[in-house]
Amino acid sequence: MVSPTAVETEDEYIHVQFRDPDRFDEIRTPDWAENPAQSVSEGSEVRMGRNEETDDWVVEAVLLKKSVGEEKATEEARQTVEKIES
């Protein structure tokens, strides 16, 4: 399982980063990822990056509401990644 590489609180969200955004050609917040993200933490979003070599989409970061708190946000972000990538 992928572990977070950074956890930062900005504006309304806690950004839990799993992969370096610089390694992707393209990053999106796909609509289909909203359901698994919302099932773990209401109001969360998933940013996906396209792997240049394999053309696969993987989770770059999960954004969770600031009110969740960084510790809980990290755990909920891991659960979200598990739902999407397993």
PDB file of N, CA, C and O in Angstrom, chain B, residues numbered from 101:
ATOM      1  N   MET B 101       0.828  -1.183   0.000  1.00  0.00           N
ATOM      2  CA  MET B 101       0.000   0.000   0.000  1.00  0.00           C
ATOM      3  C   MET B 101       0.879   1.257   0.000  1.00  0.00           C
ATOM      4  O   MET B 101       1.957   1.270   0.594  1.00  0.00           O
ATOM      5  N   VAL B 102       0.420   2.279  -0.653  1.00  0.00           N
ATOM      6  CA  VAL B 102       1.153   3.531  -0.761  1.00  0.00           C
ATOM      7  C   VAL B 102       0.985   4.335   0.520  1.00  0.00           C
ATOM      8  O   VAL B 102      -0.114   4.416   1.068  1.00  0.00           O
ATOM      9  N   SER B 103       2.060   4.922   0.990  1.00  0.00           N
ATOM     10  CA  SER B 103       2.004   5.769   2.183  1.00  0.00           C
ATOM     11  C   SER B 103       2.071   7.233   1.792  1.00  0.00           C
ATOM     12  O   SER B 103       2.655   7.573   0.763  1.00  0.00           O
ATOM     13  N   PRO B 104       1.482   8.103   2.598  1.00  0.00           N
ATOM     14  CA  PRO B 104       1.551   9.534   2.301  1.00  0.00           C
ATOM     15  C   PRO B 104       2.991  10.031   2.333  1.00  0.00           C
ATOM     16  O   PRO B 104       3.795   9.598   3.158  1.00  0.00           O
ATOM     17  N   THR B 105       3.300  10.946   1.421  1.00  0.00           N
ATOM     18  CA  THR B 105       4.636  11.541   1.385  1.00  0.00           C
ATOM     19  C   THR B 105       4.633  12.925   2.027  1.00  0.00           C
ATOM     20  O   THR B 105       5.686  13.436   2.410  1.00  0.00           O
ATOM     21  N   ALA B 106       3.449  13.534   2.146  1.00  0.00           N
ATOM     22  CA  ALA B 106       3.335  14.851   2.763  1.00  0.00           C
ATOM     23  C   ALA B 106       1.903  15.083   3.219  1.00  0.00           C
ATOM     24  O   ALA B 106       0.957  14.591   2.603  1.00  0.00           O
ATOM     25  N   VAL B 107       1.752  15.835   4.301  1.00  0.00           N
ATOM     26  CA  VAL B 107       0.428  16.230   4.797  1.00  0.00           C
ATOM     27  C   VAL B 107       0.510  17.723   5.099  1.00  0.00           C
ATOM     28  O   VAL B 107       1.277  18.153   5.960  1.00  0.00           O
ATOM     29  N   GLU B 108      -0.293  18.508   4.378  1.00  0.00           N
ATOM     30  CA  GLU B 108      -0.259  19.957   4.555  1.00  0.00           C
ATOM     31  C   GLU B 108      -1.677  20.504   4.655  1.00  0.00           C
ATOM     32  O   GLU B 108      -2.574  20.063   3.936  1.00  0.00           O
ATOM     33  N   THR B 109      -1.870  21.459   5.544  1.00  0.00           N
ATOM     34  CA  THR B 109      -3.164  22.120   5.669  1.00  0.00           C
ATOM     35  C   THR B 109      -3.102  23.441   4.911  1.00  0.00           C
ATOM     36  O   THR B 109      -2.253  24.291   5.180  1.00  0.00           O
ATOM     37  N   GLU B 110      -4.013  23.597   3.962  1.00  0.00           N
ATOM     38  CA  GLU B 110      -4.098  24.819   3.162  1.00  0.00           C
ATOM     39  C   GLU B 110      -5.559  25.206   3.003  1.00  0.00           C
ATOM     40  O   GLU B 110      -6.397  24.354   2.705  1.00  0.00           O
ATOM     41  N   ASP B 111      -5.872  26.472   3.197  1.00  0.00           N
ATOM     42  CA  ASP B 111      -7.222  26.997   3.024  1.00  0.00           C
ATOM     43  C   ASP B 111      -8.247  26.102   3.725  1.00  0.00           C
ATOM     44  O   ASP B 111      -8.207  25.938   4.944  1.00  0.00           O
ATOM     45  N   GLU B 112      -9.172  25.521   2.936  1.00  0.00           N
ATOM     46  CA  GLU B 112     -10.250  24.712   3.515  1.00  0.00           C
ATOM     47  C   GLU B 112      -9.908  23.232   3.612  1.00  0.00           C
ATOM     48  O   GLU B 112     -10.660  22.465   4.212  1.00  0.00           O
ATOM     49  N   TYR B 113      -8.783  22.820   3.031  1.00  0.00           N
ATOM     50  CA  TYR B 113      -8.481  21.394   2.925  1.00  0.00           C
ATOM     51  C   TYR B 113      -7.153  20.998   3.572  1.00  0.00           C
ATOM     52  O   TYR B 113      -6.235  21.805   3.719  1.00  0.00           O
ATOM     53  N   ILE B 114      -7.095  19.735   3.947  1.00  0.00           N
ATOM     54  CA  ILE B 114      -5.843  19.090   4.319  1.00  0.00           C
ATOM     55  C   ILE B 114      -5.458  18.258   3.105  1.00  0.00           C
ATOM     56  O   ILE B 114      -6.215  17.384   2.683  1.00  0.00           O
ATOM     57  N   HIS B 115      -4.292  18.525   2.547  1.00  0.00           N
ATOM     58  CA  HIS B 115      -3.799  17.811   1.370  1.00  0.00           C
ATOM     59  C   HIS B 115      -2.926  16.653   1.850  1.00  0.00           C
ATOM     60  O   HIS B 115      -1.886  16.868   2.473  1.00  0.00           O
ATOM     61  N   VAL B 116      -3.349  15.439   1.559  1.00  0.00           N
ATOM     62  CA  VAL B 116      -2.549  14.261   1.890  1.00  0.00           C
ATOM     63  C   VAL B 116      -1.996  13.743   0.571  1.00  0.00           C
ATOM     64  O   VAL B 116      -2.711  13.142  -0.231  1.00  0.00           O
ATOM     65  N   GLN B 117      -0.706  13.992   0.366  1.00  0.00           N
ATOM     66  CA  GLN B 117      -0.064  13.650  -0.911  1.00  0.00           C
ATOM     67  C   GLN B 117       0.540  12.257  -0.840  1.00  0.00           C
ATOM     68  O   GLN B 117       1.193  11.895   0.138  1.00  0.00           O
ATOM     69  N   PHE B 118       0.308  11.480  -1.898  1.00  0.00           N
ATOM     70  CA  PHE B 118       0.829  10.120  -1.963  1.00  0.00           C
ATOM     71  C   PHE B 118       1.933   9.966  -3.000  1.00  0.00           C
ATOM     72  O   PHE B 118       2.809   9.112  -2.858  1.00  0.00           O
ATOM     73  N   ARG B 119       1.892  10.790  -4.039  1.00  0.00           N
ATOM     74  CA  ARG B 119       2.903  10.710  -5.088  1.00  0.00           C
ATOM     75  C   ARG B 119       3.281  12.114  -5.538  1.00  0.00           C
ATOM     76  O   ARG B 119       2.466  13.034  -5.472  1.00  0.00           O
ATOM     77  N   ASP B 120       4.496  12.273  -5.988  1.00  0.00           N
ATOM     78  CA  ASP B 120       4.999  13.568  -6.438  1.00  0.00           C
ATOM     79  C   ASP B 120       4.251  14.017  -7.686  1.00  0.00           C
ATOM     80  O   ASP B 120       4.266  13.308  -8.692  1.00  0.00           O
ATOM     81  N   PRO B 121       3.593  15.184  -7.648  1.00  0.00           N
ATOM     82  CA  PRO B 121       2.836  15.647  -8.816  1.00  0.00           C
ATOM     83  C   PRO B 121       3.716  15.898 -10.038  1.00  0.00           C
ATOM     84  O   PRO B 121       3.221  15.897 -11.165  1.00  0.00           O
ATOM     85  N   ASP B 122       5.004  16.109  -9.828  1.00  0.00           N
ATOM     86  CA  ASP B 122       5.915  16.361 -10.952  1.00  0.00           C
ATOM     87  C   ASP B 122       6.130  15.138 -11.836  1.00  0.00           C
ATOM     88  O   ASP B 122       6.617  15.270 -12.959  1.00  0.00           O
ATOM     89  N   ARG B 123       5.779  13.965 -11.354  1.00  0.00           N
ATOM     90  CA  ARG B 123       5.995  12.764 -12.182  1.00  0.00           C
ATOM     91  C   ARG B 123       4.840  12.480 -13.138  1.00  0.00           C
ATOM     92  O   ARG B 123       4.857  11.486 -13.865  1.00  0.00           O
ATOM     93  N   PHE B 124       3.839  13.354 -13.132  1.00  0.00           N
ATOM     94  CA  PHE B 124       2.678  13.147 -14.000  1.00  0.00           C
ATOM     95  C   PHE B 124       2.583  14.213 -15.080  1.00  0.00           C
ATOM     96  O   PHE B 124       2.908  15.380 -14.857  1.00  0.00           O
ATOM     97  N   ASP B 125       2.130  13.788 -16.259  1.00  0.00           N
ATOM     98  CA  ASP B 125       1.859  14.715 -17.361  1.00  0.00           C
ATOM     99  C   ASP B 125       0.575  15.482 -17.098  1.00  0.00           C
ATOM    100  O   ASP B 125       0.433  16.647 -17.469  1.00  0.00           O
ATOM    101  N   GLU B 126      -0.346  14.802 -16.456  1.00  0.00           N
ATOM    102  CA  GLU B 126      -1.693  15.324 -16.313  1.00  0.00           C
ATOM    103  C   GLU B 126      -2.235  14.935 -14.945  1.00  0.00           C
ATOM    104  O   GLU B 126      -2.048  13.805 -14.494  1.00  0.00           O
ATOM    105  N   ILE B 127      -2.910  15.880 -14.284  1.00  0.00           N
ATOM    106  CA  ILE B 127      -3.558  15.604 -12.999  1.00  0.00           C
ATOM    107  C   ILE B 127      -4.999  16.081 -13.105  1.00  0.00           C
ATOM    108  O   ILE B 127      -5.268  17.189 -13.570  1.00  0.00           O
ATOM    109  N   ARG B 128      -5.916  15.231 -12.668  1.00  0.00           N
ATOM    110  CA  ARG B 128      -7.353  15.559 -12.718  1.00  0.00           C
ATOM    111  C   ARG B 128      -8.021  15.208 -11.398  1.00  0.00           C
ATOM    112  O   ARG B 128      -7.488  14.453 -10.585  1.00  0.00           O
ATOM    113  N   THR B 129      -9.191  15.773 -11.214  1.00  0.00           N
ATOM    114  CA  THR B 129     -10.066  15.406 -10.103  1.00  0.00           C
ATOM    115  C   THR B 129     -11.297  14.771 -10.746  1.00  0.00           C
ATOM    116  O   THR B 129     -12.296  15.448 -10.991  1.00  0.00           O
ATOM    117  N   PRO B 130     -11.221  13.458 -11.019  1.00  0.00           N
ATOM    118  CA  PRO B 130     -12.305  12.804 -11.765  1.00  0.00           C
ATOM    119  C   PRO B 130     -13.596  12.666 -10.960  1.00  0.00           C
ATOM    120  O   PRO B 130     -13.579  12.420  -9.754  1.00  0.00           O
ATOM    121  N   ASP B 131     -14.703  12.832 -11.661  1.00  0.00           N
ATOM    122  CA  ASP B 131     -16.018  12.710 -11.022  1.00  0.00           C
ATOM    123  C   ASP B 131     -16.239  11.320 -10.430  1.00  0.00           C
ATOM    124  O   ASP B 131     -16.831  11.191  -9.358  1.00  0.00           O
ATOM    125  N   TRP B 132     -15.769  10.283 -11.117  1.00  0.00           N
ATOM    126  CA  TRP B 132     -16.020   8.917 -10.653  1.00  0.00           C
ATOM    127  C   TRP B 132     -15.332   8.626  -9.315  1.00  0.00           C
ATOM    128  O   TRP B 132     -15.770   7.740  -8.581  1.00  0.00           O
ATOM    129  N   ALA B 133     -14.265   9.358  -8.992  1.00  0.00           N
ATOM    130  CA  ALA B 133     -13.548   9.129  -7.730  1.00  0.00           C
ATOM    131  C   ALA B 133     -14.276   9.753  -6.539  1.00  0.00           C
ATOM    132  O   ALA B 133     -13.925   9.507  -5.385  1.00  0.00           O
ATOM    133  N   GLU B 134     -15.295  10.567  -6.837  1.00  0.00           N
ATOM    134  CA  GLU B 134     -16.019  11.239  -5.761  1.00  0.00           C
ATOM    135  C   GLU B 134     -16.746  10.241  -4.857  1.00  0.00           C
ATOM    136  O   GLU B 134     -16.739  10.403  -3.637  1.00  0.00           O
ATOM    137  N   ASN B 135     -17.365   9.224  -5.431  1.00  0.00           N
ATOM    138  CA  ASN B 135     -18.116   8.257  -4.621  1.00  0.00           C
ATOM    139  C   ASN B 135     -17.257   7.527  -3.596  1.00  0.00           C
ATOM    140  O   ASN B 135     -17.607   7.515  -2.416  1.00  0.00           O
ATOM    141  N   PRO B 136     -16.135   6.913  -4.007  1.00  0.00           N
ATOM    142  CA  PRO B 136     -15.318   6.243  -2.984  1.00  0.00           C
ATOM    143  C   PRO B 136     -14.755   7.233  -1.956  1.00  0.00           C
ATOM    144  O   PRO B 136     -14.649   6.907  -0.774  1.00  0.00           O
ATOM    145  N   ALA B 137     -14.398   8.433  -2.405  1.00  0.00           N
ATOM    146  CA  ALA B 137     -13.851   9.437  -1.483  1.00  0.00           C
ATOM    147  C   ALA B 137     -14.906   9.880  -0.481  1.00  0.00           C
ATOM    148  O   ALA B 137     -14.631   9.962   0.716  1.00  0.00           O
ATOM    149  N   GLN B 138     -16.109  10.165  -0.961  1.00  0.00           N
ATOM    150  CA  GLN B 138     -17.194  10.638  -0.095  1.00  0.00           C
ATOM    151  C   GLN B 138     -17.654   9.536   0.865  1.00  0.00           C
ATOM    152  O   GLN B 138     -18.129   9.829   1.961  1.00  0.00           O
ATOM    153  N   SER B 139     -17.515   8.279   0.460  1.00  0.00           N
ATOM    154  CA  SER B 139     -17.930   7.188   1.338  1.00  0.00           C
ATOM    155  C   SER B 139     -17.004   7.063   2.547  1.00  0.00           C
ATOM    156  O   SER B 139     -17.396   6.503   3.571  1.00  0.00           O
ATOM    157  N   VAL B 140     -15.790   7.577   2.438  1.00  0.00           N
ATOM    158  CA  VAL B 140     -14.847   7.544   3.555  1.00  0.00           C
ATOM    159  C   VAL B 140     -14.910   8.836   4.360  1.00  0.00           C
ATOM    160  O   VAL B 140     -14.939   8.807   5.590  1.00  0.00           O
ATOM    161  N   SER B 141     -14.930   9.978   3.656  1.00  0.00           N
ATOM    162  CA  SER B 141     -14.925  11.270   4.336  1.00  0.00           C
ATOM    163  C   SER B 141     -15.726  12.284   3.524  1.00  0.00           C
ATOM    164  O   SER B 141     -15.350  12.631   2.405  1.00  0.00           O
ATOM    165  N   GLU B 142     -16.815  12.747   4.087  1.00  0.00           N
ATOM    166  CA  GLU B 142     -17.695  13.685   3.383  1.00  0.00           C
ATOM    167  C   GLU B 142     -16.937  14.958   2.998  1.00  0.00           C
ATOM    168  O   GLU B 142     -16.211  15.536   3.807  1.00  0.00           O
ATOM    169  N   GLY B 143     -17.121  15.378   1.750  1.00  0.00           N
ATOM    170  CA  GLY B 143     -16.497  16.605   1.274  1.00  0.00           C
ATOM    171  C   GLY B 143     -15.081  16.435   0.745  1.00  0.00           C
ATOM    172  O   GLY B 143     -14.441  17.418   0.373  1.00  0.00           O
ATOM    173  N   SER B 144     -14.581  15.199   0.706  1.00  0.00           N
ATOM    174  CA  SER B 144     -13.215  14.989   0.239  1.00  0.00           C
ATOM    175  C   SER B 144     -13.157  14.888  -1.281  1.00  0.00           C
ATOM    176  O   SER B 144     -14.156  14.606  -1.943  1.00  0.00           O
ATOM    177  N   GLU B 145     -11.957  15.128  -1.820  1.00  0.00           N
ATOM    178  CA  GLU B 145     -11.714  15.053  -3.256  1.00  0.00           C
ATOM    179  C   GLU B 145     -10.453  14.243  -3.510  1.00  0.00           C
ATOM    180  O   GLU B 145      -9.569  14.162  -2.656  1.00  0.00           O
ATOM    181  N   VAL B 146     -10.379  13.643  -4.694  1.00  0.00           N
ATOM    182  CA  VAL B 146      -9.217  12.851  -5.064  1.00  0.00           C
ATOM    183  C   VAL B 146      -8.591  13.443  -6.317  1.00  0.00           C
ATOM    184  O   VAL B 146      -9.277  13.695  -7.308  1.00  0.00           O
ATOM    185  N   ARG B 147      -7.298  13.660  -6.263  1.00  0.00           N
ATOM    186  CA  ARG B 147      -6.561  14.101  -7.450  1.00  0.00           C
ATOM    187  C   ARG B 147      -5.797  12.905  -7.995  1.00  0.00           C
ATOM    188  O   ARG B 147      -5.027  12.255  -7.287  1.00  0.00           O
ATOM    189  N   MET B 148      -6.031  12.635  -9.265  1.00  0.00           N
ATOM    190  CA  MET B 148      -5.407  11.488  -9.922  1.00  0.00           C
ATOM    191  C   MET B 148      -4.380  11.980 -10.940  1.00  0.00           C
ATOM    192  O   MET B 148      -4.586  12.993 -11.608  1.00  0.00           O
ATOM    193  N   GLY B 149      -3.278  11.253 -11.047  1.00  0.00           N
ATOM    194  CA  GLY B 149      -2.256  11.569 -12.032  1.00  0.00           C
ATOM    195  C   GLY B 149      -2.128  10.432 -13.023  1.00  0.00           C
ATOM    196  O   GLY B 149      -2.273   9.264 -12.665  1.00  0.00           O
ATOM    197  N   ARG B 150      -1.850  10.782 -14.287  1.00  0.00           N
ATOM    198  CA  ARG B 150      -1.687   9.754 -15.322  1.00  0.00           C
ATOM    199  C   ARG B 150      -0.218   9.388 -15.431  1.00  0.00           C
ATOM    200  O   ARG B 150       0.638  10.242 -15.662  1.00  0.00           O
ATOM    201  N   ASN B 151       0.055   8.105 -15.261  1.00  0.00           N
ATOM    202  CA  ASN B 151       1.404   7.580 -15.400  1.00  0.00           C
ATOM    203  C   ASN B 151       1.770   7.562 -16.883  1.00  0.00           C
ATOM    204  O   ASN B 151       1.130   6.878 -17.681  1.00  0.00           O
ATOM    205  N   GLU B 152       2.787   8.306 -17.234  1.00  0.00           N
ATOM    206  CA  GLU B 152       3.217   8.465 -18.623  1.00  0.00           C
ATOM    207  C   GLU B 152       3.537   7.132 -19.304  1.00  0.00           C
ATOM    208  O   GLU B 152       3.144   6.899 -20.448  1.00  0.00           O
ATOM    209  N   GLU B 153       4.247   6.270 -18.596  1.00  0.00           N
ATOM    210  CA  GLU B 153       4.715   5.017 -19.198  1.00  0.00           C
ATOM    211  C   GLU B 153       3.612   3.985 -19.395  1.00  0.00           C
ATOM    212  O   GLU B 153       3.575   3.307 -20.421  1.00  0.00           O
ATOM    213  N   THR B 154       2.713   3.862 -18.420  1.00  0.00           N
ATOM    214  CA  THR B 154       1.700   2.807 -18.486  1.00  0.00           C
ATOM    215  C   THR B 154       0.325   3.323 -18.885  1.00  0.00           C
ATOM    216  O   THR B 154      -0.568   2.533 -19.189  1.00  0.00           O
ATOM    217  N   ASP B 155       0.147   4.620 -18.887  1.00  0.00           N
ATOM    218  CA  ASP B 155      -1.128   5.259 -19.204  1.00  0.00           C
ATOM    219  C   ASP B 155      -2.192   4.973 -18.139  1.00  0.00           C
ATOM    220  O   ASP B 155      -3.381   5.195 -18.370  1.00  0.00           O
ATOM    221  N   ASP B 156      -1.761   4.481 -16.973  1.00  0.00           N
ATOM    222  CA  ASP B 156      -2.682   4.226 -15.866  1.00  0.00           C
ATOM    223  C   ASP B 156      -2.859   5.492 -15.031  1.00  0.00           C
ATOM    224  O   ASP B 156      -1.966   6.336 -14.964  1.00  0.00           O
ATOM    225  N   TRP B 157      -4.016   5.606 -14.403  1.00  0.00           N
ATOM    226  CA  TRP B 157      -4.289   6.724 -13.495  1.00  0.00           C
ATOM    227  C   TRP B 157      -4.139   6.219 -12.070  1.00  0.00           C
ATOM    228  O   TRP B 157      -4.694   5.179 -11.716  1.00  0.00           O
ATOM    229  N   VAL B 158      -3.384   6.959 -11.242  1.00  0.00           N
ATOM    230  CA  VAL B 158      -3.182   6.608  -9.835  1.00  0.00           C
ATOM    231  C   VAL B 158      -3.441   7.842  -8.973  1.00  0.00           C
ATOM    232  O   VAL B 158      -3.424   8.970  -9.467  1.00  0.00           O
ATOM    233  N   VAL B 159      -3.680   7.618  -7.682  1.00  0.00           N
ATOM    234  CA  VAL B 159      -3.966   8.720  -6.775  1.00  0.00           C
ATOM    235  C   VAL B 159      -2.686   9.523  -6.526  1.00  0.00           C
ATOM    236  O   VAL B 159      -1.665   8.978  -6.108  1.00  0.00           O
ATOM    237  N   GLU B 160      -2.765  10.819  -6.788  1.00  0.00           N
ATOM    238  CA  GLU B 160      -1.655  11.730  -6.466  1.00  0.00           C
ATOM    239  C   GLU B 160      -1.863  12.286  -5.065  1.00  0.00           C
ATOM    240  O   GLU B 160      -0.926  12.326  -4.267  1.00  0.00           O
ATOM    241  N   ALA B 161      -3.096  12.719  -4.759  1.00  0.00           N
ATOM    242  CA  ALA B 161      -3.389  13.280  -3.435  1.00  0.00           C
ATOM    243  C   ALA B 161      -4.876  13.156  -3.118  1.00  0.00           C
ATOM    244  O   ALA B 161      -5.716  13.060  -4.013  1.00  0.00           O
ATOM    245  N   VAL B 162      -5.174  13.161  -1.834  1.00  0.00           N
ATOM    246  CA  VAL B 162      -6.555  13.208  -1.365  1.00  0.00           C
ATOM    247  C   VAL B 162      -6.692  14.490  -0.551  1.00  0.00           C
ATOM    248  O   VAL B 162      -5.867  14.778   0.316  1.00  0.00           O
ATOM    249  N   LEU B 163      -7.734  15.249  -0.838  1.00  0.00           N
ATOM    250  CA  LEU B 163      -8.002  16.492  -0.119  1.00  0.00           C
ATOM    251  C   LEU B 163      -9.202  16.259   0.794  1.00  0.00           C
ATOM    252  O   LEU B 163     -10.267  15.836   0.344  1.00  0.00           O
ATOM    253  N   LEU B 164      -9.014  16.539   2.071  1.00  0.00           N
ATOM    254  CA  LEU B 164     -10.080  16.346   3.050  1.00  0.00           C
ATOM    255  C   LEU B 164     -10.372  17.668   3.755  1.00  0.00           C
ATOM    256  O   LEU B 164      -9.504  18.533   3.872  1.00  0.00           O
ATOM    257  N   LYS B 165     -11.610  17.804   4.222  1.00  0.00           N
ATOM    258  CA  LYS B 165     -12.021  19.021   4.926  1.00  0.00           C
ATOM    259  C   LYS B 165     -11.085  19.275   6.110  1.00  0.00           C
ATOM    260  O   LYS B 165     -10.697  18.353   6.828  1.00  0.00           O
ATOM    261  N   LYS B 166     -10.738  20.537   6.290  1.00  0.00           N
ATOM    262  CA  LYS B 166      -9.820  20.956   7.342  1.00  0.00           C
ATOM    263  C   LYS B 166     -10.311  20.535   8.732  1.00  0.00           C
ATOM    264  O   LYS B 166      -9.507  20.242   9.617  1.00  0.00           O
ATOM    265  N   SER B 167     -11.621  20.508   8.916  1.00  0.00           N
ATOM    266  CA  SER B 167     -12.214  20.195  10.220  1.00  0.00           C
ATOM    267  C   SER B 167     -11.919  18.769  10.686  1.00  0.00           C
ATOM    268  O   SER B 167     -12.084  18.458  11.865  1.00  0.00           O
ATOM    269  N   VAL B 168     -11.483  17.896   9.767  1.00  0.00           N
ATOM    270  CA  VAL B 168     -11.191  16.498  10.109  1.00  0.00           C
ATOM    271  C   VAL B 168      -9.963  16.406  11.018  1.00  0.00           C
ATOM    272  O   VAL B 168      -9.911  15.553  11.904  1.00  0.00           O
ATOM    273  N   GLY B 169      -8.977  17.278  10.801  1.00  0.00           N
ATOM    274  CA  GLY B 169      -7.716  17.218  11.554  1.00  0.00           C
ATOM    275  C   GLY B 169      -6.709  16.361  10.812  1.00  0.00           C
ATOM    276  O   GLY B 169      -7.079  15.392  10.149  1.00  0.00           O
ATOM    277  N   GLU B 170      -5.436  16.714  10.923  1.00  0.00           N
ATOM    278  CA  GLU B 170      -4.397  16.048  10.118  1.00  0.00           C
ATOM    279  C   GLU B 170      -4.250  14.560  10.388  1.00  0.00           C
ATOM    280  O   GLU B 170      -4.070  13.783   9.451  1.00  0.00           O
ATOM    281  N   GLU B 171      -4.321  14.149  11.638  1.00  0.00           N
ATOM    282  CA  GLU B 171      -4.133  12.728  11.961  1.00  0.00           C
ATOM    283  C   GLU B 171      -5.249  11.875  11.356  1.00  0.00           C
ATOM    284  O   GLU B 171      -4.982  10.864  10.706  1.00  0.00           O
ATOM    285  N   LYS B 172      -6.491  12.285  11.571  1.00  0.00           N
ATOM    286  CA  LYS B 172      -7.634  11.543  11.028  1.00  0.00           C
ATOM    287  C   LYS B 172      -7.645  11.645   9.501  1.00  0.00           C
ATOM    288  O   LYS B 172      -8.015  10.689   8.821  1.00  0.00           O
ATOM    289  N   ALA B 173      -7.243  12.792   8.962  1.00  0.00           N
ATOM    290  CA  ALA B 173      -7.207  12.986   7.509  1.00  0.00           C
ATOM    291  C   ALA B 173      -6.250  11.998   6.860  1.00  0.00           C
ATOM    292  O   ALA B 173      -6.546  11.447   5.799  1.00  0.00           O
ATOM    293  N   THR B 174      -5.109  11.773   7.490  1.00  0.00           N
ATOM    294  CA  THR B 174      -4.126  10.827   6.944  1.00  0.00           C
ATOM    295  C   THR B 174      -4.716   9.423   6.871  1.00  0.00           C
ATOM    296  O   THR B 174      -4.555   8.735   5.863  1.00  0.00           O
ATOM    297  N   GLU B 175      -5.394   8.994   7.929  1.00  0.00           N
ATOM    298  CA  GLU B 175      -6.007   7.656   7.956  1.00  0.00           C
ATOM    299  C   GLU B 175      -7.127   7.542   6.923  1.00  0.00           C
ATOM    300  O   GLU B 175      -7.221   6.540   6.214  1.00  0.00           O
ATOM    301  N   GLU B 176      -7.974   8.566   6.839  1.00  0.00           N
ATOM    302  CA  GLU B 176      -9.079   8.524   5.879  1.00  0.00           C
ATOM    303  C   GLU B 176      -8.568   8.596   4.442  1.00  0.00           C
ATOM    304  O   GLU B 176      -9.161   7.997   3.545  1.00  0.00           O
ATOM    305  N   ALA B 177      -7.495   9.308   4.221  1.00  0.00           N
ATOM    306  CA  ALA B 177      -6.901   9.360   2.879  1.00  0.00           C
ATOM    307  C   ALA B 177      -6.371   7.988   2.473  1.00  0.00           C
ATOM    308  O   ALA B 177      -6.532   7.570   1.326  1.00  0.00           O
ATOM    309  N   ARG B 178      -5.737   7.284   3.419  1.00  0.00           N
ATOM    310  CA  ARG B 178      -5.255   5.917   3.134  1.00  0.00           C
ATOM    311  C   ARG B 178      -6.413   4.996   2.763  1.00  0.00           C
ATOM    312  O   ARG B 178      -6.311   4.207   1.824  1.00  0.00           O
ATOM    313  N   GLN B 179      -7.513   5.099   3.504  1.00  0.00           N
ATOM    314  CA  GLN B 179      -8.693   4.273   3.218  1.00  0.00           C
ATOM    315  C   GLN B 179      -9.240   4.578   1.827  1.00  0.00           C
ATOM    316  O   GLN B 179      -9.653   3.673   1.103  1.00  0.00           O
ATOM    317  N   THR B 180      -9.241   5.849   1.460  1.00  0.00           N
ATOM    318  CA  THR B 180      -9.731   6.258   0.143  1.00  0.00           C
ATOM    319  C   THR B 180      -8.864   5.671  -0.964  1.00  0.00           C
ATOM    320  O   THR B 180      -9.381   5.144  -1.949  1.00  0.00           O
ATOM    321  N   VAL B 181      -7.560   5.761  -0.804  1.00  0.00           N
ATOM    322  CA  VAL B 181      -6.626   5.211  -1.804  1.00  0.00           C
ATOM    323  C   VAL B 181      -6.831   3.701  -1.933  1.00  0.00           C
ATOM    324  O   VAL B 181      -6.823   3.159  -3.039  1.00  0.00           O
ATOM    325  N   GLU B 182      -7.014   3.028  -0.798  1.00  0.00           N
ATOM    326  CA  GLU B 182      -7.250   1.584  -0.811  1.00  0.00           C
ATOM    327  C   GLU B 182      -8.491   1.238  -1.630  1.00  0.00           C
ATOM    328  O   GLU B 182      -8.466   0.300  -2.428  1.00  0.00           O
ATOM    329  N   LYS B 183      -9.565   1.984  -1.438  1.00  0.00           N
ATOM    330  CA  LYS B 183     -10.816   1.738  -2.185  1.00  0.00           C
ATOM    331  C   LYS B 183     -10.618   1.941  -3.677  1.00  0.00           C
ATOM    332  O   LYS B 183     -11.152   1.178  -4.482  1.00  0.00           O
ATOM    333  N   ILE B 184      -9.866   2.953  -4.052  1.00  0.00           N
ATOM    334  CA  ILE B 184      -9.708   3.299  -5.468  1.00  0.00           C
ATOM    335  C   ILE B 184      -8.697   2.397  -6.172  1.00  0.00           C
ATOM    336  O   ILE B 184      -8.920   1.997  -7.315  1.00  0.00           O
ATOM    337  N   GLU B 185      -7.601   2.076  -5.512  1.00  0.00           N
ATOM    338  CA  GLU B 185      -6.509   1.373  -6.194  1.00  0.00           C
ATOM    339  C   GLU B 185      -6.488  -0.131  -5.966  1.00  0.00           C
ATOM    340  O   GLU B 185      -5.618  -0.820  -6.498  1.00  0.00           O
ATOM    341  N   SER B 186      -7.429  -0.652  -5.186  1.00  0.00           N
ATOM    342  CA  SER B 186      -7.409  -2.111  -4.980  1.00  0.00           C
ATOM    343  C   SER B 186      -8.403  -2.819  -5.868  1.00  0.00           C
ATOM    344  O   SER B 186      -8.512  -4.044  -5.819  1.00  0.00           O
TER     345      SER B 186
END
